[in-house]
Amino acid sequence: MGNTVGKILVSYDVNKLHNSVKSSMEKLGYRDNFKYEGKPRIYYLPNTTLWHIKKTSNQAIIDLKAVCNSLGVTLEKAIAVLADEFVAI
């Protein structure tokens, strides 16, 4: 796993409590949306995809595992990647 600090994108599947997992991750600073500089529109990521401005991919997976464990949720699969550039529709 990576140790680069930057814009980390994490996408995951869980067996239940999707909203609780997302809410708990947001409390750790993860976001489900972003804006382009100078543009008023907000772009939302897919439902179980979040990003963080200053985490490593390792830390994103560690955070996600901890959140799922605390909620009694099975983390079925996940990926965390360094994503320096976002393009959305």
N, C-alpha and C positions, 0 to 999 in steps of 0.2 A: 504494500500500500504506500501511498505517497506521503511525503512530509512537507510539500510545498504549501505555504500559506497564501491564500488568495480567495478568489471567488469560487467556492466549492458548490457544485450542483449535486444533490443527493436525491435519488429516486428509489422507491421501496414498495414492497407489497407486504401487507399484514393480514392476519386472518380475521380481525375484528377491531372495533373501536378506532376506526380510521380518523375520525374527528378528534378524538382524545390524543392520539399520537401526534397529529399535526399541531394541535394546540400546545402540547408539551414541548415540542420542538421549537415552536415559535417563542415560547418563554425563554429558550436558550439562544434566541437571536436569529433563528432561521426565518426566512421570508418566503411567501408563496407568490410574490409579485415584484415587479420592478417597473421603472419608468426610464425612457430615454431622456437624456439631458435636453432641456428646453421644450419638451413635449408634455402636454397635459394628460395624455392617455396613460392609464395603468394597464400593464400586461400581466395576466395571471398565468402561472405555470400549471401543468396538469395536476390533478387532485393529490397525488402522493409524490410530488416532486417539490423540493424546497432548495433554497440556496442560502449561503452565508458568506459574508464579505471577508471574514478573517479566521477561517478554520482550515485545517488540513483535511485531506480525504480520510486519513486515519481517524481524526477526531470526530468527523461527521458520522462514521460508522460506529464509533464508540458511543457517541451521544445517542444515536438511534437505538442501539442495543440496550443501553441503560434505560431509555424511555420505555421501550417495549417490555423489558423485564419488570420495571416498576408498575406497569399497567396489567401485567399478566397476559400480554399479547405475544403471539408467535410472529417473529420476523421471518417471513418466507423467503425473501430475497431483497437485495439492495445493491446499489452501485453508487459510489461517490467519485466524482471526477473534478479536476481543475477545469474551470470554464471561464476563461478570461473575456470571452465575447459572447453576448447573447443577441439573438435575432428572433423576433416573435411576430406572430400574426394574430 
